[in-house]
Amino acid sequence: MSDVPSPALPLGLTAFSDRLASLGALGAARTVAVHGRDGRARSGLLWAEGLVVTAEEALERDDELTLTLPDGREVVASLAGRDPGTDVALLRAETGPLPPLDPAPAGALAAGHLVLAVGRDEHGPLVDFGAAAQVAGPWRSMRGGRLERRIQLGLRLDPACEGGAVLDHAGRLVGMAVPGPRRRALAIPAETIARSVEHIQRHGRVARGYIGLALQPVRAEGMRGLIVVGIDPKSPAGEAGLLLGDVLAGWDGAPLGSVREMLARLDPESIGTEVALDLIRGGEKRRVTLRIGERAAA
């Protein structure tokens, strides 16, 4: 083993390294490990005293949940509700008082700004950093949820960090880390989480619109549409007379070419509203009006 001392880091790099470590410790103080019956560890964010948010898609089971808190204690958690559209699950647990963590102002983050993803597994905190690769306006998730901003992270997200905290360079909460399409990590914005948490606390879940159709994309009569491949006869669509083989081409006069577009329209605000569906049946164009119902709880 060499006795030659390692060269000292430049002062600027040392300060940068120390800053990253302090930001990581700040995030770790508000990050827990979530354990379920499946044995897989994922992360959770201490949202408020007694409340933890985690990634809904990673939470395979609703029962036998425990948390490892930042101080090492293990506590039992229960599911308060889920919002698959925004990938937010809310848990209740005896967390005790929490250290402060300010939210980052929505307009303060831009592409290129430094961000940290902080998670926790059975061994302790996990920290990674990179740049905000993209910060864009409102968008819809693959499951139809409305998110206030699209925040793509330029870092590799450890699977155990899913559901953990994303902080900006000032140590403020940007949102919750989740894997995105094509392995691109995303942050569910803090303002989206707040909206979902409030709705879950009030209603126990985030309701979605329901018309009762199973659909697949198709091209018919020179246009894109959605062909009906399954139908619930007691649903709004079934009671309105839709049939297997009908091709949906429009929603209130707007073109309808993908299942994702349909899901985006069946948000919580759609429940109880009427919609006019343009469809093609046997080569003939028709219009059917129905009232959107509420999807039953899973």
C-alpha positions in Angstrom: 0.0 0.0 0.0 1.5 3.4 -1.0 2.4 5.9 1.7 2.0 8.8 -0.8 -0.9 11.0 0.4 -3.8 11.5 -1.9 -3.8 14.9 -3.5 -6.2 17.4 -1.9 -9.4 18.3 -3.8 -9.5 21.9 -5.1 -11.4 24.1 -2.7 -14.3 24.7 -5.1 -14.8 20.9 -5.6 -14.6 20.3 -1.9 -17.2 22.9 -1.2 -19.4 21.4 -4.0 -19.0 17.9 -2.6 -19.8 19.1 1.0 -22.9 20.9 -0.4 -24.1 17.7 -2.1 -23.6 15.8 1.1 -25.5 18.3 3.2 -28.4 18.4 0.7 -28.5 14.6 0.7 -28.7 14.6 4.5 -31.5 17.1 4.3 -33.5 14.9 2.0 -32.7 11.7 4.0 -34.2 13.3 7.1 -37.6 13.3 5.2 -37.3 10.0 3.4 -38.3 6.6 4.6 -38.0 3.0 3.4 -41.3 1.3 2.6 -41.5 -2.5 3.1 -44.4 -4.7 1.9 -45.2 -8.3 1.9 -43.5 -8.7 -1.5 -40.1 -8.0 0.3 -39.2 -5.3 -2.2 -37.9 -2.0 -0.6 -38.9 1.3 -2.1 -38.8 4.8 -0.8 -41.4 7.1 0.7 -41.5 10.8 1.4 -42.5 12.1 4.8 -45.2 14.6 3.6 -46.6 15.8 6.9 -46.7 14.4 10.4 -48.4 11.1 10.2 -48.5 11.1 6.4 -46.2 9.5 3.9 -46.4 9.6 0.1 -44.9 6.9 -2.1 -45.1 5.8 -5.8 -48.5 4.2 -6.3 -47.2 2.0 -9.1 -44.5 0.5 -6.9 -46.9 -0.3 -4.1 -48.0 -3.8 -5.1 -50.0 -4.7 -2.0 -52.2 -2.6 0.3 -51.6 -4.5 3.5 -48.7 -5.6 5.8 -46.8 -2.3 5.2 -44.0 -1.1 7.4 -41.7 1.9 7.3 -38.1 2.4 8.4 -38.0 6.0 9.6 -34.8 8.2 9.3 -34.0 7.5 13.0 -34.0 3.7 12.3 -37.4 2.9 14.0 -39.8 0.6 12.2 -43.5 1.5 12.3 -46.6 0.0 10.9 -48.3 1.9 8.0 -51.7 1.7 6.5 -52.9 2.8 3.1 -55.1 5.9 3.1 -55.7 5.9 -0.7 -54.2 5.8 -4.2 -54.2 8.0 -7.2 -52.9 5.9 -10.1 -53.2 8.8 -12.6 -50.6 10.8 -10.8 -48.7 7.8 -9.3 -49.3 9.0 -5.7 -50.2 6.6 -2.8 -50.8 8.1 0.6 -49.9 6.1 3.8 -50.7 6.8 7.4 -48.2 6.0 10.2 -46.9 7.2 13.6 -44.0 9.3 12.2 -43.6 11.9 15.0 -42.7 15.5 14.3 -40.8 16.2 11.1 -37.9 18.5 10.2 -38.9 21.4 7.9 -38.6 21.1 4.2 -39.7 24.0 2.1 -41.3 23.4 -1.4 -39.5 24.8 -4.3 -41.4 27.6 -6.1 -42.8 26.2 -9.4 -41.0 28.9 -11.4 -37.6 28.4 -9.8 -36.6 25.2 -11.6 -35.4 25.2 -15.2 -33.7 22.7 -17.4 -30.0 22.5 -16.4 -30.5 23.3 -12.7 -29.0 20.8 -10.3 -31.3 18.3 -8.7 -30.9 15.5 -6.2 -32.9 12.2 -5.8 -32.9 10.9 -2.3 -34.2 7.5 -1.3 -33.7 4.9 1.4 -33.4 1.1 1.5 -32.7 -1.3 4.3 -29.0 -0.2 4.5 -29.7 3.6 4.7 -30.0 6.7 2.5 -29.4 6.6 -1.2 -28.4 9.9 -3.0 -27.8 10.7 -6.7 -27.6 14.0 -8.5 -27.8 15.4 -12.0 -29.5 18.1 -13.9 -33.1 18.8 -14.6 -33.1 17.5 -18.2 -36.5 19.0 -19.0 -39.0 21.3 -17.3 -42.2 21.7 -19.3 -45.8 22.7 -18.8 -48.8 20.6 -17.8 -49.2 17.1 -19.2 -51.1 13.8 -18.9 -49.6 10.6 -17.6 -50.1 7.3 -19.5 -52.9 6.5 -17.0 -54.7 9.8 -17.6 -53.6 11.8 -14.6 -53.1 15.6 -14.8 -49.7 16.8 -13.7 -48.9 20.5 -13.3 -45.4 20.2 -14.8 -43.3 17.6 -16.7 -40.0 17.4 -14.8 -37.5 14.9 -16.4 -34.4 14.2 -14.4 -31.0 13.7 -16.0 -29.8 11.0 -13.6 -30.0 7.2 -13.2 -32.7 6.4 -10.6 -31.9 3.4 -8.3 -35.1 1.2 -8.1 -35.1 1.6 -4.3 -35.3 5.4 -4.7 -38.7 5.2 -6.4 -41.0 7.2 -4.3 -38.2 9.3 -2.7 -37.6 13.0 -2.6 -36.3 15.2 -5.3 -34.6 18.4 -4.1 -33.3 21.5 -5.9 -29.9 23.1 -5.3 -31.3 25.1 -2.4 -32.6 22.0 -0.6 -36.2 22.7 -1.4 -38.7 20.0 -2.4 -39.3 19.6 -6.1 -41.3 16.5 -5.9 -41.2 12.7 -5.8 -38.9 10.5 -7.9 -40.4 7.9 -10.2 -39.2 6.0 -13.2 -40.5 7.3 -16.5 -40.8 5.9 -20.0 -37.6 4.6 -21.7 -35.8 4.6 -18.2 -36.0 8.4 -18.0 -36.5 9.4 -14.4 -39.3 11.9 -13.6 -40.3 14.0 -10.6 -44.0 14.1 -9.7 -44.3 17.8 -8.9 -44.9 18.8 -5.3 -48.0 20.8 -6.3 -49.4 17.7 -8.0 -48.7 15.6 -4.8 -50.4 18.2 -2.7 -53.6 18.1 -4.9 -53.7 14.3 -4.8 -53.1 14.1 -1.1 -55.9 16.6 -0.4 -58.3 14.7 -2.6 -57.4 11.3 -1.0 -57.8 12.7 2.5 -61.2 14.1 1.7 -62.6 11.2 -0.4 -60.4 8.2 0.4 -59.3 7.9 -3.2 -59.2 9.9 -6.5 -62.2 8.9 -8.6 -62.0 8.5 -12.3 -64.6 8.8 -15.0 -66.0 5.6 -16.4 -67.9 4.8 -19.6 -67.4 1.0 -19.7 -65.5 0.3 -22.9 -62.4 -1.7 -23.8 -60.8 -0.1 -26.8 -58.0 -0.6 -29.3 -56.6 1.8 -31.9 -57.7 1.2 -35.5 -57.9 3.0 -38.8 -61.4 3.1 -40.4 -62.9 5.2 -43.2 -59.5 6.9 -43.8 -59.3 8.1 -40.2 -57.9 7.0 -36.8 -60.2 5.8 -34.2 -60.8 3.3 -31.3 -62.6 0.1 -31.9 -64.8 -1.3 -29.2 -63.5 -4.8 -28.2 -65.3 -5.1 -24.9 -68.3 -3.4 -23.2 -69.9 -3.5 -19.8 -73.7 -3.8 -20.6 -74.6 -1.9 -17.4 -72.2 1.0 -18.0 -73.0 4.4 -19.5 -71.8 3.1 -22.9 -73.8 -0.1 -22.7 -76.9 1.7 -21.7 -76.4 4.2 -24.5 -76.5 1.4 -27.1 -72.8 1.1 -28.1 -71.9 -2.3 -29.6 -68.8 -4.4 -30.2 -67.1 -3.3 -33.4 -68.2 0.3 -33.2 -65.3 2.6 -33.9 -65.1 5.8 -31.8 -63.8 8.7 -33.9 -64.6 11.8 -31.9 -65.3 13.1 -28.5 -67.5 16.2 -28.4 -66.4 16.9 -32.0 -62.6 16.5 -31.3 -60.7 13.7 -33.0 -60.0 10.6 -30.9 -57.1 8.5 -32.0 -55.6 6.8 -29.0 -56.6 5.1 -25.7 -54.4 7.6 -23.9 -56.5 10.5 -25.2 -59.6 8.7 -24.0 -58.1 8.2 -20.5 -57.1 11.8 -20.3 -60.7 12.9 -20.8 -61.9 10.6 -18.0 -60.4 12.7 -15.2 -62.2 13.4 -11.9 -63.9 16.5 -13.3 -65.5 14.4 -16.1 -67.8 12.5 -13.7 -71.4 13.4 -14.2 -70.9 15.3 -17.4 -72.4 14.5 -20.7 -70.3 13.7 -23.8 -71.2 13.3 -27.5 -69.3 10.3 -29.1 -68.9 10.3 -32.8 -68.7 6.7 -34.1 -68.7 4.5 -37.2 -71.0 1.5 -37.3 -71.2 -0.7 -40.4 -69.7 2.1 -42.5 -72.3 4.7 -41.3 -71.5 7.7 -39.0 -73.5 8.1 -35.9 -73.5 10.3 -32.8 -74.3 8.9 -29.3 -74.7 11.0 -26.1 -74.0 9.5 -22.7 -73.4 10.7 -19.1 -70.0 9.7 -17.7 -70.1 7.6 -14.6 -67.6 7.0 -11.8 -65.2 4.1 -11.9 -65.7 1.7 -9.0 -63.0 1.4 -6.4 -60.5 -1.4 -7.1 
